Amino acid sequence: MRKWSPVLVVVLGSLVIAAIIGTALASEDAGDETQGDLLKFSSKDEVEAFLKEHAQGVKSGNGYPRMPGTTGQETVMDAPAPTSAPPAPSARDYSTTNVQVEGVDEADFLKNDGRYIYVISGDSLTILEAFPAEDAKIVSETRIEGIPTALFLSGDRLVVFATGTEDHTTSVKGSATPIPVQRVVTHAYIYDIGDRSEPELVRAQTFTGSYYDARMIGDNVYALTQEAPVWIRDEIALPEVRTDGGDPILPDVYRPGTPLQNYVFYTASAFSVRNDRATPDAETFLLGYDTTLFASQKNLYIGYRYMGAATMPDYAGSREETIVHRFAIDDGRIDYKAMGRVPGHLLNQFSLDEYGENLRVATTVEGWTREGSFQYNNVYVLDPAMEVIGTLEHIAPDERIYAARFVGDRLYLVTFKQIDPLFVIDLSDPKHPGILGKLKIPGYSDYLHPYDADHIIGVGKETSENDWGGVSVEGLKIALFDVSDVNNPTLIDTVVIGEPGTDSEALRDHKAFLFVKEKNLLAIPVSEIRRVENRESKYPGSYGTTTWQGAYAYSVNPAEGFVLQGTVAHAEKGSPYTWDSPDAVRRSLFMDDTLYTVSKRSVVMTGLDDGSRINEVLLPYRWETYPTPYPVW
């Protein structure tokens, strides 16, 4: 192993959240209250009548579709200061969750505070005393009721989200006998972890519906749950929010002004991590099946796909639009402000960004004409009233967006069909966005990460042209781009890892990407397909494949490009199938001069100065605890 360079960490992040599709029908009259494009239902009877008329085929069941979150409000009071002394020693420097917007924390299955690592392992919350690495050990395992999904850490308070089911009976009109009902619910368990060896459950918030995502700003948690309409005979079961099994809160229910074909209840709830006496606040929205969430420190944006009338006369087959709602958020409060719409659909949360008072949006338009199908990409700038003030359209015809990253007054955009164009787009004048330059190279990037103001790191796949004139996908690719000359971006260096099929969690989840410019450290999980010679074959040159599971660590700078500092192995040889292996590295973090790589099975600690393997702690992983009982939409 090569000598490692000294290190420190900064984490980049994102907010992930994905998907809701709806076919528009005719417009309807408003309910009792209108907020912009959102209409408030005046009663449960009105909700039932609306769904019976407009929700096609929805007459049953616990809903499992997934989407991002919005929030409610509550009054927050500070909790008493913890009586226990702060743990010591702790690392001077350590990484935290890689988030999209500074100051907006994102729920993840792993958190750390410079001494302890808190990780969901199977059906348990596992706490490791991880620093110093030589003495690392598990100090507690707490079984969580339901399927634990994500965590938040706030000092000596820890929030664990878990999804399960509840059985109860309810009365309905015209029936003298209570009706049995089973509903999917999400629990937010709030623990006092002043004593890490014995976490104490102090409060539980319960929300009907499955967990989708959550954010935390300060001590306020904003959680989103989702639930397909649950019918009990001819009555709808409205979403509920409860604290410690108390009386349920029935949030107000809103819907867009234009009805959709399919509906899911999305309930946005807000609660304090520290104020155990405050009542959570919540709002419920009826939306479709392709929604994306972006949150800044001041605003929450919810965008969803809408299939409406043709937006462009020349393209009669193109009817898709993205409708975006803006909510102002402040200290646990949420206020609806405005609605806007743009042609096309979003890729993910990185398709949205707030800069100054404006929202920037990148979309892909797909459709057809009499001559055939078409595809191209657009960029829009919307003002606080959600009116379009800047437009750049018809970028990269016949290609779609694979990655987008807004950095200051620029947008870096990757599109792909056979060649990967990296576009540098100028947004310094929000009313007149324009393309400054582009670079075409083989392969594509699924994720873009700023190195500094003049350089961008891309992670994706290498490609090559095959014998039939098409494109073959090769190994995992990391690239460093120089964008200092915005009119002529260049490729400084590229690294390709493994054979076709090589994978990384960082391709799908930005929280798996660890880059710290101050420490000159880039760490990326790798499930590598490697060739192995088949010595028993009678044919020369015959080979098979095996899978190596672990992480690659590089130093990276514009002068030298990527320099491999070492690899951390979690499994040397395994199944050729990389998906969901228990040894696949899912996260990397550091404390001082130790790199921690985490798979479902274990946490491996490696010295950053010399690449030595310091320790490994096995997690209480059991395969049978992982299969998800709910479909992923």
C-alpha positions in Angstrom: 0.0 0.0 0.0 1.2 3.5 -0.8 1.9 6.1 1.8 -1.2 8.1 2.7 -1.3 11.9 2.7 -2.3 14.0 5.8 -6.0 14.8 5.9 -9.1 16.8 7.3 -12.8 16.7 6.2 -15.5 18.7 4.7 -18.6 17.1 3.5 -20.8 17.8 0.7 -24.2 16.8 0.6 -27.4 16.7 -0.7 -30.9 16.2 -0.1 -32.2 13.4 -1.9 -35.7 12.7 -2.4 -37.5 11.3 -5.3 -40.7 10.6 -7.2 -44.6 11.3 -8.0 -46.4 10.9 -11.3 -49.8 12.4 -12.1 -52.0 12.7 -15.1 -54.1 15.9 -15.1 -57.8 16.0 -15.4 -60.2 19.0 -15.5 -59.9 21.8 -13.0 -62.2 21.9 -10.0 -63.7 24.5 -7.7 -61.7 25.5 -4.6 -62.5 24.3 -1.1 -63.0 26.7 1.8 -59.5 28.1 1.7 -57.1 28.8 -1.1 -53.3 29.4 -0.7 -51.8 30.1 -4.0 -52.5 27.0 -6.1 -53.2 24.9 -3.0 -56.9 24.4 -2.1 -57.9 23.4 1.5 -60.6 20.8 2.0 -63.3 22.0 4.4 -64.2 18.6 5.8 -63.6 14.8 5.7 -66.7 14.4 3.6 -65.3 16.7 1.0 -62.0 14.7 0.9 -64.0 11.5 0.4 -66.2 12.9 -2.3 -63.1 14.3 -4.1 -61.2 11.0 -4.1 -64.2 8.9 -5.1 -64.6 11.1 -8.2 -61.0 11.7 -9.1 -58.7 8.9 -7.7 -58.9 6.2 -10.3 -58.9 2.7 -8.8 -57.9 3.8 -5.3 -60.3 2.0 -2.9 -58.0 0.3 -0.5 -55.0 0.1 1.4 -51.9 1.1 3.1 -49.8 3.2 0.7 -46.1 2.9 0.3 -45.0 5.3 -2.4 -42.0 7.5 -1.4 -41.2 11.2 -1.5 -39.5 14.1 0.2 -40.7 16.3 3.0 -42.2 19.5 4.1 -42.8 20.9 7.6 -45.2 22.2 10.2 -44.6 24.5 13.2 -44.4 24.4 16.9 -43.3 26.6 19.8 -39.8 25.6 20.9 -38.4 25.8 24.4 -34.9 24.9 25.3 -34.4 21.7 27.2 -32.3 21.7 30.4 -28.6 21.4 29.9 -27.4 17.8 30.2 -26.1 17.0 33.6 -23.5 14.5 32.4 -20.0 15.8 31.5 -19.2 15.9 27.8 -17.4 12.8 26.6 -13.6 13.0 26.3 -11.3 12.5 24.6 -12.9 13.3 21.3 -11.4 13.9 17.9 -10.3 17.5 17.1 -11.6 17.2 13.5 -14.3 14.9 12.2 -16.7 14.6 9.3 -20.4 15.0 9.5 -23.2 14.0 7.1 -22.6 15.2 3.6 -25.5 17.6 3.0 -26.6 19.7 0.0 -27.1 23.0 1.9 -25.0 24.1 4.7 -27.0 24.3 7.9 -29.7 22.0 6.7 -28.9 18.5 8.2 -30.2 15.4 6.4 -31.3 12.2 8.0 -29.0 9.3 7.4 -28.5 5.8 8.8 -25.2 6.9 10.4 -24.1 9.9 12.4 -21.0 10.6 14.5 -19.9 13.3 17.0 -16.1 12.8 16.9 -16.1 10.1 19.5 -19.1 7.9 19.0 -20.6 6.5 15.8 -24.4 5.9 15.8 -25.5 3.5 13.2 -28.7 1.6 12.3 -27.7 -2.0 12.0 -30.5 -4.4 11.1 -33.3 -3.8 13.6 -31.0 -2.1 16.2 -29.5 1.3 17.0 -25.9 0.5 17.6 -23.5 2.9 19.3 -19.8 2.5 19.0 -17.2 4.3 21.0 -15.0 4.7 17.9 -12.3 7.2 19.1 -9.5 6.4 19.7 -9.7 3.8 17.0 -7.4 1.3 18.8 -9.9 0.9 21.5 -13.1 1.0 19.4 -16.0 -1.1 20.7 -19.7 -1.3 20.7 -21.1 0.2 23.9 -24.8 -0.4 23.4 -27.4 -2.1 21.1 -31.0 -0.9 21.3 -33.6 -2.9 19.5 -36.0 -0.6 17.6 -39.6 -1.5 17.1 -40.4 -1.6 13.3 -37.8 -1.1 10.6 -35.4 1.7 11.6 -34.4 3.9 8.7 -32.6 7.1 9.6 -31.1 9.2 12.4 -30.6 12.7 13.6 -28.1 13.7 16.2 -28.4 16.9 18.3 -26.0 16.9 21.3 -27.3 14.3 23.8 -30.5 13.7 21.9 -30.9 11.2 19.1 -33.9 10.8 16.8 -34.5 7.4 15.2 -37.1 7.0 12.5 -38.7 3.6 12.0 -41.6 2.3 9.9 -44.0 -0.4 11.0 -47.7 -1.3 11.2 -50.4 -0.7 13.7 -53.6 -2.8 14.2 -56.6 -1.2 15.7 -60.4 -1.0 15.3 -62.5 2.0 14.3 -66.1 2.8 14.0 -67.7 3.7 10.7 -71.2 5.0 9.7 -73.9 2.4 9.5 -71.9 -0.3 11.4 -72.6 -1.3 15.0 -69.4 -3.4 15.0 -65.9 -1.8 15.1 -63.9 -2.5 11.9 -60.3 -3.9 12.2 -57.7 -1.7 10.4 -54.0 -2.1 9.8 -52.1 1.0 8.8 -48.4 1.7 8.0 -47.0 4.2 10.6 -43.7 6.0 11.1 -42.3 6.4 14.6 -39.8 9.1 15.5 -38.2 7.8 18.7 -36.3 10.5 20.7 -33.6 9.2 23.0 -31.5 10.8 25.7 -28.0 9.5 25.1 -26.2 11.2 28.0 -25.3 7.7 28.9 -24.3 6.1 25.6 -24.4 2.6 27.2 -28.1 3.0 28.1 -30.0 5.2 25.7 -33.3 6.4 27.4 -36.4 6.7 25.3 -38.0 10.0 26.3 -40.7 10.5 23.7 -42.2 9.0 20.6 -43.9 10.8 17.7 -46.1 8.7 15.5 -47.2 9.6 12.0 -49.5 7.5 9.8 -47.8 6.5 6.5 -44.3 5.3 5.6 -41.2 7.3 6.2 -39.8 9.2 3.2 -37.3 11.7 4.4 -36.5 14.4 7.0 -34.4 17.5 7.6 -33.2 19.2 10.7 -32.5 22.9 11.1 -31.2 23.8 14.6 -33.3 21.6 17.0 -36.4 21.5 14.7 -37.0 18.3 12.8 -39.1 18.4 9.6 -40.3 14.9 8.6 -42.3 13.7 5.6 -44.5 10.6 5.6 -46.6 9.2 2.7 -49.7 7.1 2.6 -52.0 6.0 -0.2 -55.6 6.7 0.7 -56.9 4.1 3.2 -60.6 3.3 2.8 -62.6 1.6 5.6 -65.7 0.6 3.7 -66.9 3.9 2.2 -65.0 6.2 4.7 -61.5 7.6 4.3 -58.9 7.2 7.1 -57.3 10.6 7.3 -53.6 11.0 8.2 -52.9 11.4 11.9 -50.1 12.6 14.1 -49.7 11.5 17.8 -47.3 12.0 20.7 -46.7 9.0 23.0 -49.9 7.3 22.0 -52.0 10.3 22.9 -55.0 11.8 21.1 -54.4 12.1 17.4 -54.0 15.4 15.6 -55.7 15.5 12.2 -53.8 17.9 10.0 -55.5 20.2 7.5 -55.6 18.6 4.0 -54.7 20.6 0.8 -54.6 19.7 -2.8 -53.4 21.4 -6.0 -56.0 23.4 -8.0 -55.8 21.0 -10.9 -56.9 17.4 -10.1 -54.5 14.5 -10.8 -55.2 10.9 -11.8 -53.5 9.3 -8.8 -53.1 10.5 -5.2 -51.0 10.0 -2.2 -51.3 11.7 1.2 -48.0 13.5 2.1 -47.9 14.7 5.7 -45.3 17.2 6.7 -44.7 17.4 10.4 -42.4 19.5 12.6 -41.3 18.7 16.2 -38.5 19.8 18.5 -35.7 17.4 19.5 -35.5 19.0 23.0 -38.9 20.3 23.9 -40.7 17.3 25.2 -43.9 19.2 26.1 -44.6 20.9 22.7 -47.3 19.6 20.4 -46.1 18.8 16.9 -47.6 20.6 14.0 -48.5 19.1 10.6 -50.0 19.7 7.2 -51.2 17.1 4.7 -51.1 17.4 0.9 -52.7 15.3 -1.8 -50.2 15.0 -4.6 -49.3 12.5 -7.4 -46.4 10.1 -7.9 -43.3 12.1 -9.1 -42.3 14.8 -6.6 -38.9 16.3 -5.7 -37.9 18.3 -2.7 -35.2 21.0 -2.3 -34.7 22.9 1.0 -32.6 26.0 1.7 -32.3 27.5 5.1 -35.2 29.9 4.3 -37.4 28.1 1.8 -38.8 24.7 1.0 -39.6 23.8 -2.6 -41.8 20.9 -3.6 -41.9 20.2 -7.4 -44.0 17.5 -9.0 -44.5 16.3 -12.6 -47.8 17.4 -14.3 -49.0 16.0 -17.6 -51.1 18.8 -19.0 -51.9 20.4 -22.3 -49.1 20.8 -24.8 -46.8 23.6 -23.7 -45.2 24.3 -27.1 -47.3 24.5 -30.3 -44.5 23.0 -32.4 -44.3 20.0 -30.2 -47.8 18.7 -29.8 -46.7 15.6 -28.0 -44.9 17.4 -25.2 -47.3 17.9 -22.3 -45.1 17.4 -19.3 -44.4 20.3 -16.9 -43.0 20.6 -13.4 -45.0 22.5 -10.9 -43.0 24.0 -8.0 -44.5 25.3 -4.7 -42.4 27.5 -2.5 -42.9 27.5 1.3 -41.0 29.9 3.6 -39.6 28.2 6.7 -38.4 29.9 9.8 -37.7 28.4 13.3 -40.1 25.5 12.8 -42.8 27.5 10.9 -43.9 26.9 7.4 -45.8 29.4 5.3 -47.0 28.8 1.7 -45.8 31.6 -0.6 -46.1 30.9 -4.3 -46.4 28.4 -7.2 -44.6 28.3 -10.5 -44.3 26.0 -13.5 -41.7 25.1 -16.1 -41.6 22.7 -19.0 -40.0 19.3 -18.5 -39.2 17.1 -15.5 -36.5 17.1 -12.8 -33.7 14.6 -12.4 -33.3 14.9 -8.6 -32.9 17.5 -5.9 -29.7 18.8 -7.6 -31.9 20.0 -10.4 -33.0 22.8 -8.0 -31.0 25.5 -6.3 -31.6 28.8 -4.5 -29.3 31.7 -5.1 -30.0 35.0 -3.6 -33.8 35.3 -3.8 -34.2 33.2 -7.0 -34.8 29.6 -7.7 -32.8 28.0 -10.5 -34.2 24.9 -12.2 -32.8 22.4 -14.7 -35.2 20.1 -16.6 -35.4 17.5 -19.4 -38.2 17.7 -21.9 -39.3 14.5 -23.6 -42.1 14.0 -26.1 -43.0 13.2 -29.7 -44.2 14.8 -32.9 -45.4 13.3 -36.2 -41.8 12.8 -37.1 -40.9 10.9 -34.0 -39.6 11.4 -30.5 -37.5 14.3 -29.2 -35.5 15.1 -26.1 -33.6 18.2 -24.9 -32.9 20.1 -21.7 -33.7 23.5 -20.3 -32.6 25.9 -17.5 -35.0 28.4 -15.8 -34.6 31.1 -13.2 -37.7 31.9 -11.1 -38.1 35.0 -8.8 -39.6 34.8 -5.3 -43.1 35.0 -6.8 -42.2 31.9 -8.8 -42.4 33.7 -12.1 -39.9 32.7 -14.8 -37.5 35.6 -15.3 -34.7 33.8 -17.2 -34.8 31.0 -19.8 -32.2 28.8 -21.6 -33.8 26.1 -23.7 -33.0 23.3 -26.2 -29.7 22.3 -24.7 -28.1 19.1 -26.0 -30.9 17.8 -28.3 -31.5 14.0 -28.2 -29.8 13.8 -24.8 -31.0 13.9 -21.2 -29.5 15.3 -18.0 -27.4 12.8 -16.0 -26.0 15.2 -13.4 -26.4 18.9 -12.4 -24.6 21.1 -9.9 -25.2 24.7 -9.2 -22.2 26.5 -7.8 -22.5 30.2 -7.2 -23.5 31.9 -10.4 -22.7 28.9 -12.6 -24.4 25.6 -13.4 -22.4 22.5 -14.4 -24.6 20.2 -16.4 -23.8 16.7 -17.7 -26.0 15.2 -20.5 -25.4 11.9 -22.2 -26.4 9.7 -25.1 -23.1 8.4 -26.6 -20.7 11.2 -25.5 -20.6 13.0 -22.2 -20.9 16.8 -22.7 -20.0 18.9 -19.6 -21.7 22.3 -20.0 -20.7 25.4 -18.1 -23.7 27.7 -17.9 -23.6 31.3 -16.8 -26.3 32.5 -14.4 -24.7 35.7 -13.3 -27.4 37.6 -15.0 -30.5 35.7 -13.9 -32.6 37.2 -16.7 -30.2 36.0 -19.4 -28.6 32.6 -18.7 -26.2 31.4 -21.4 -23.8 28.6 -22.2 -20.2 29.6 -21.7 -18.5 26.4 -22.9 -18.7 22.7 -23.1 -16.4 19.6 -23.1 -17.2 16.3 -24.8 -15.5 13.1 -23.5 -16.5 9.4 -23.4 -18.4 8.3 -20.3 -20.7 10.2 -18.1 -21.0 11.6 -14.5 -23.9 10.7 -12.2 -22.7 13.1 -9.5 -20.7 16.4 -9.6 -18.9 17.9 -6.6 -17.0 21.2 -6.5 -13.3 21.0 -5.7 -12.9 24.7 -5.7 -14.2 27.7 -7.7 -12.3 26.5 -10.8 -12.5 22.7 -10.6 -15.2 20.1 -10.5 -15.0 16.4 -9.6 -17.3 14.0 -11.4 -18.2 10.4 -10.5 -19.9 8.1 -13.0 -19.1 5.4 -15.6 -16.7 5.1 -18.4 -18.1 4.2 -21.8 -16.8 2.9 -25.1 -18.2 2.5 -28.6 -19.1 -1.2 -29.4 -18.9 -3.1 -32.7 -22.6 -2.3 -33.4 -22.2 1.5 -33.2 -23.7 1.7 -29.8 -22.3 2.4 -26.4 -21.0 -0.1 -23.8 -20.7 0.9 -20.2 -17.3 0.1 -18.6 -16.0 0.6 -15.1 -16.4 3.2 -12.4 -15.0 6.6 -13.5 -13.7 9.6 -11.4 -12.8 12.8 -13.4 -11.4 16.2 -12.5 -12.4 19.1 -14.7 -10.7 22.5 -15.0 -13.4 25.2 -15.5 -11.2 28.2 -14.9 -11.5 29.1 -18.6 -15.3 28.9 -18.6 -15.3 29.0 -22.4 -13.0 26.0 -22.7 -13.4 23.5 -19.9 -10.7 20.8 -19.9 -10.2 17.3 -18.4 -7.2 17.3 -16.0 -7.3 13.7 -15.0 -9.4 10.6 -14.9 -9.4 7.2 -13.2 -11.3 4.1 -14.2 -11.8 1.4 -11.6 -12.7 -2.2 -12.4 -14.5 -4.1 -15.1 -18.1 -3.5 -16.4 -20.5 -3.8 -13.5 -18.2 -2.1 -11.0 -20.5 0.0 -8.7 -20.5 2.6 -6.0 -23.1 3.8 -3.5 -21.9 7.3 -4.4 -23.5 7.0 -7.8 -26.9 6.9 -6.2 -26.4 8.7 -2.8 -24.2 11.8 -2.4 -23.9 11.0 1.3 -21.5 8.2 0.3 -19.1 10.6 -1.3 -16.4 12.0 1.1 -14.1 14.9 -0.1 -12.1 17.1 2.2 -10.0 19.7 0.3 -8.2 20.8 3.5 -7.0 17.2 4.1 -6.5 16.5 0.4 -8.7 13.4 0.9 -11.2 11.8 -1.5 -12.7 8.5 -0.4 -15.3 6.6 -2.4 -17.0 3.2 -1.8 -16.3 0.7 -4.5 -17.8 -2.7 -5.4 -15.2 -3.7 -7.9 -15.6 -6.4 -10.6 -12.1 -7.9 -11.1 -10.9 -10.3 -13.7 -9.4 -13.6 -12.4 -7.6 -16.1 -14.5 -9.4 -19.4 -15.0 -6.5 -21.8 -14.6 -8.6 -24.9 -14.9 -9.8 -23.9 -18.4 -8.2 -25.7 -21.4 -8.6 -22.5 -23.4 -5.8 -19.9 -23.1 -6.7 -16.5 -21.9 -9.9 -17.8 -20.2 -11.0 -15.8 -17.2 -13.8 -15.3 -14.7 -14.8 -12.4 -12.4 -14.9 -11.8 -8.7 -16.1 -8.9 -6.6 -13.9 -6.9 -4.3 -15.7 -4.8 -1.7 -14.2 -1.8 0.0 -13.1 1.8 -0.5 -10.5 3.7 -2.6 -8.8 6.7 -1.1 -7.1 9.4 -3.3 -5.3 12.6 -2.8 -6.4 15.0 -5.5 -5.2 18.4 -6.7 -5.1 20.2 -10.1 -1.3 19.8 -10.4 -1.2 16.0 -9.9 -4.7 14.9 -10.5 -5.8 11.7 -8.6 -3.1 9.9 -6.7 -4.1 6.6 -5.1 -3.2 6.6 -1.4 -4.6 3.3 -0.5 -7.5 0.9 -0.5 -9.5 -0.5 2.4 -10.8 -4.0 1.8 -14.0 -5.3 3.5 -14.2 -8.5 1.3 -11.5 -9.7 -1.0 -13.5 -12.1 -3.1 -17.2 -12.4 -3.3 -20.2 -13.0 -5.5 -20.2 -11.3 -8.9 -23.4 -9.6 -7.9 -22.5 -6.3 -6.3 -26.0 -5.2 -5.4 -26.8 -5.0 -1.7 -23.8 -7.1 -0.5 -23.4 -6.9 3.3 -19.7 -6.1 2.7 -20.3 -3.2 0.3 -19.1 0.0 1.8 -21.9 2.5 2.2 -20.3 5.4 4.1 -16.9 6.8 4.9 -16.0 9.3 7.7 -12.9 10.4 9.5 -11.9 11.3 13.1 -8.5 13.1 13.2 -6.1 10.8 11.3 -8.3 7.7 11.1 -10.6 6.8 8.1 -13.7 4.8 9.1 -15.4 2.8 6.3 -18.8 1.3 7.1 -20.6 -1.6 5.5 -23.7 -3.4 6.9 -21.4 -6.0 8.4 -18.6 -4.0 10.0 -16.7 -0.7 10.6 -13.1 -0.8 9.5 -10.6 1.7 10.8 -7.5 2.7 8.7 -4.7 5.1 9.5 -4.6 8.0 7.1 -0.9 8.6 7.6 0.3 5.1 6.6 -2.7 3.1 5.5 -2.3 0.6 8.3 -5.4 -1.3 9.4 -6.0 -0.2 13.0 -9.2 -2.1 14.0 -12.4 -3.6 12.9 -15.7 -3.8 14.8 -18.4 -6.2 13.7 -21.9 -4.8 13.6 -24.9 -6.9 14.8 -25.9 -7.5 11.1 -28.4 -10.2 10.3 -29.6 -10.7 6.8 -33.1 -11.5 7.7 -33.6 -8.0 9.2 -32.9 -6.2 6.0 -35.5 -7.2 3.3 -38.0 -4.3 3.0 -41.6 -5.4 3.4 -42.8 -2.3 1.5 -42.5 -1.7 -2.3 -40.2 1.1 -3.4 -41.9 3.4 -5.8 
